[in-house]
Amino acid sequence: MYKHILFATDLTEDTEYLIEKVRAIRGFTGATLSLVHVVEPLPGYSYAYLGIEDIEGQLITEARQSIEKLGEKMNVSKNDQFVEVGPTKTKILKVADDISADLIICGSHGRHGLSLLLGSTANAILHGAKCDVLTVRLPEEQ
């Protein structure tokens, strides 16, 4: 039975779809739940177009506020909420290792063709994780 679940979220509207599934698995297993969101750093050249404003800092602040709200909604302590900055796959896998997660849950858009060849976050996590990974297929956009 799982003891520590890591829910990797992009904090978009897709998160709402996943919440009930995560709650069901947590309820069934009684596992500790942690949340992680990764802010991808902006490429250096983007600052030339965006100006000198601290866009990345704003993204991190907003992500922390959103993960805190999600944590309250899902009854997850602040110590089990993570906002990381860097490559998404690497940071999710590092948090999973650091907290000894035995299950990572994330959403997947189930892309095909070129997107599939280029890979996705869910695919990267699936192939890099040392623990079980549950990818939940997200509903198609209308």
C-alpha positions as a Markdown table, in Angstrom:
| # | Residue | x | y | z |
|---|---|---|---|---|
| 1 | Met | 0.0 | 0.0 | 0.0 |
| 2 | Tyr | 1.2 | 3.5 | -0.7 |
| 3 | Lys | 2.5 | 5.5 | 2.2 |
| 4 | His | 3.5 | 8.9 | 0.5 |
| 5 | Ile | 1.9 | 10.3 | -2.6 |
| 6 | Leu | 3.2 | 13.2 | -4.6 |
| 7 | Phe | 0.7 | 15.1 | -6.7 |
| 8 | Ala | 2.5 | 17.0 | -9.4 |
| 9 | Thr | 0.2 | 19.8 | -10.7 |
| 10 | Asp | 0.5 | 22.5 | -13.3 |
| 11 | Leu | -2.1 | 24.5 | -11.3 |
| 12 | Thr | -4.3 | 25.0 | -14.4 |
| 13 | Glu | -8.0 | 24.2 | -14.7 |
| 14 | Asp | -7.0 | 20.5 | -15.2 |
| 15 | Thr | -6.1 | 20.4 | -11.5 |
| 16 | Glu | -9.8 | 20.4 | -10.6 |
| 17 | Tyr | -10.3 | 17.3 | -12.7 |
| 18 | Leu | -7.5 | 15.5 | -10.8 |
| 19 | Ile | -8.4 | 16.5 | -7.3 |
| 20 | Glu | -11.2 | 13.9 | -6.8 |
| 21 | Lys | -9.0 | 11.1 | -8.2 |
| 22 | Val | -6.1 | 12.1 | -5.9 |
| 23 | Arg | -8.5 | 12.3 | -2.9 |
| 24 | Ala | -9.9 | 8.8 | -3.7 |
| 25 | Ile | -6.5 | 7.2 | -3.8 |
| 26 | Arg | -5.4 | 9.0 | -0.7 |
| 27 | Gly | -8.6 | 7.9 | 1.1 |
| 28 | Phe | -8.1 | 4.3 | 0.0 |
| 29 | Thr | -4.4 | 4.2 | 1.0 |
| 30 | Gly | -4.4 | 6.6 | 4.0 |
| 31 | Ala | -1.1 | 7.9 | 2.5 |
| 32 | Thr | 0.5 | 11.2 | 3.3 |
| 33 | Leu | 0.0 | 13.6 | 0.4 |
| 34 | Ser | 2.5 | 16.2 | -0.9 |
| 35 | Leu | 1.9 | 18.7 | -3.7 |
| 36 | Val | 4.5 | 20.0 | -6.1 |
| 37 | His | 4.4 | 22.6 | -8.8 |
| 38 | Val | 7.4 | 23.6 | -11.0 |
| 39 | Val | 7.9 | 27.1 | -12.4 |
| 40 | Glu | 10.0 | 26.8 | -15.6 |
| 41 | Pro | 12.7 | 29.6 | -15.7 |
| 42 | Leu | 12.2 | 32.1 | -18.5 |
| 43 | Pro | 14.9 | 32.0 | -21.2 |
| 44 | Gly | 17.4 | 34.8 | -20.9 |
| 45 | Tyr | 16.4 | 36.4 | -24.2 |
| 46 | Ser | 12.8 | 36.8 | -23.1 |
| 47 | Tyr | 13.8 | 39.6 | -20.7 |
| 48 | Ala | 14.7 | 41.7 | -23.8 |
| 49 | Tyr | 11.0 | 41.5 | -24.8 |
| 50 | Leu | 9.4 | 41.6 | -21.4 |
| 51 | Gly | 11.4 | 44.4 | -19.9 |
| 52 | Ile | 13.2 | 44.4 | -16.6 |
| 53 | Glu | 10.1 | 43.5 | -14.5 |
| 54 | Asp | 10.6 | 40.5 | -12.3 |
| 55 | Ile | 8.2 | 38.3 | -14.2 |
| 56 | Glu | 9.7 | 35.1 | -12.9 |
| 57 | Gly | 9.4 | 36.3 | -9.3 |
| 58 | Gln | 5.8 | 37.1 | -9.9 |
| 59 | Leu | 5.2 | 33.6 | -11.3 |
| 60 | Ile | 6.8 | 32.1 | -8.3 |
| 61 | Thr | 4.7 | 34.2 | -5.9 |
| 62 | Glu | 1.5 | 33.3 | -7.7 |
| 63 | Ala | 2.5 | 29.6 | -7.7 |
| 64 | Arg | 3.1 | 29.7 | -4.0 |
| 65 | Gln | -0.3 | 31.3 | -3.4 |
| 66 | Ser | -2.1 | 28.8 | -5.6 |
| 67 | Ile | -0.3 | 25.8 | -4.1 |
| 68 | Glu | -1.2 | 27.1 | -0.6 |
| 69 | Lys | -4.9 | 27.3 | -1.6 |
| 70 | Leu | -4.8 | 23.8 | -3.1 |
| 71 | Gly | -3.1 | 22.6 | 0.1 |
| 72 | Glu | -6.0 | 24.0 | 2.2 |
| 73 | Lys | -8.5 | 22.5 | -0.1 |
| 74 | Met | -6.9 | 19.1 | 0.0 |
| 75 | Asn | -5.8 | 19.2 | 3.7 |
| 76 | Val | -2.1 | 19.1 | 2.9 |
| 77 | Ser | 0.3 | 20.7 | 5.5 |
| 78 | Lys | 2.5 | 23.6 | 4.4 |
| 79 | Asn | 5.5 | 21.3 | 5.0 |
| 80 | Asp | 4.2 | 19.0 | 2.2 |
| 81 | Gln | 3.8 | 21.8 | -0.4 |
| 82 | Phe | 6.6 | 22.5 | -2.8 |
| 83 | Val | 7.1 | 25.2 | -5.5 |
| 84 | Glu | 10.3 | 24.5 | -7.4 |
| 85 | Val | 12.1 | 26.5 | -10.1 |
| 86 | Gly | 13.8 | 24.6 | -12.9 |
| 87 | Pro | 13.2 | 21.9 | -15.4 |
| 88 | Thr | 9.9 | 20.3 | -14.6 |
| 89 | Lys | 10.8 | 16.6 | -14.9 |
| 90 | Thr | 14.1 | 17.0 | -12.9 |
| 91 | Lys | 12.4 | 19.0 | -10.1 |
| 92 | Ile | 9.4 | 16.6 | -9.7 |
| 93 | Leu | 11.7 | 13.6 | -9.6 |
| 94 | Lys | 14.0 | 15.3 | -7.0 |
| 95 | Val | 11.1 | 16.2 | -4.7 |
| 96 | Ala | 9.8 | 12.6 | -5.1 |
| 97 | Asp | 13.2 | 11.3 | -4.0 |
| 98 | Asp | 13.6 | 13.8 | -1.2 |
| 99 | Ile | 10.3 | 12.9 | 0.4 |
| 100 | Ser | 10.5 | 9.2 | -0.4 |
| 101 | Ala | 7.3 | 9.2 | -2.4 |
| 102 | Asp | 6.2 | 5.8 | -3.5 |
| 103 | Leu | 3.6 | 7.1 | -6.0 |
| 104 | Ile | 3.6 | 10.2 | -8.2 |
| 105 | Ile | 0.2 | 11.3 | -9.7 |
| 106 | Cys | 0.1 | 13.7 | -12.6 |
| 107 | Gly | -2.2 | 14.5 | -15.5 |
| 108 | Ser | -1.5 | 13.7 | -19.1 |
| 109 | His | -3.0 | 15.1 | -22.3 |
| 110 | Gly | -2.4 | 11.9 | -24.2 |
| 111 | Arg | -0.9 | 13.8 | -27.2 |
| 112 | His | -0.1 | 12.0 | -30.4 |
| 113 | Gly | 2.2 | 12.6 | -33.4 |
| 114 | Leu | 4.9 | 15.2 | -33.1 |
| 115 | Ser | 4.0 | 16.1 | -29.4 |
| 116 | Leu | 4.4 | 12.4 | -28.6 |
| 117 | Leu | 7.8 | 12.2 | -30.3 |
| 118 | Leu | 9.0 | 15.3 | -28.5 |
| 119 | Gly | 7.9 | 13.9 | -25.2 |
| 120 | Ser | 5.7 | 15.3 | -22.4 |
| 121 | Thr | 6.2 | 15.9 | -18.7 |
| 122 | Ala | 4.1 | 12.9 | -17.8 |
| 123 | Asn | 6.2 | 10.7 | -20.1 |
| 124 | Ala | 9.5 | 12.0 | -18.7 |
| 125 | Ile | 8.3 | 11.4 | -15.2 |
| 126 | Leu | 7.1 | 7.9 | -16.0 |
| 127 | His | 10.5 | 6.9 | -17.5 |
| 128 | Gly | 12.6 | 8.7 | -14.8 |
| 129 | Ala | 10.9 | 7.9 | -11.6 |
| 130 | Lys | 12.1 | 5.3 | -9.0 |
| 131 | Cys | 8.6 | 4.8 | -7.7 |
| 132 | Asp | 5.2 | 4.1 | -9.3 |
| 133 | Val | 3.6 | 6.8 | -11.5 |
| 134 | Leu | -0.1 | 7.2 | -12.1 |
| 135 | Thr | -0.8 | 9.4 | -15.1 |
| 136 | Val | -4.5 | 10.4 | -15.4 |
| 137 | Arg | -5.7 | 11.1 | -18.9 |
| 138 | Leu | -7.2 | 14.6 | -18.9 |
| 139 | Pro | -10.4 | 15.3 | -20.8 |
| 140 | Glu | -10.0 | 16.6 | -24.3 |
| 141 | Glu | -10.5 | 20.3 | -24.8 |
| 142 | Gln | -13.7 | 21.2 | -26.6 |
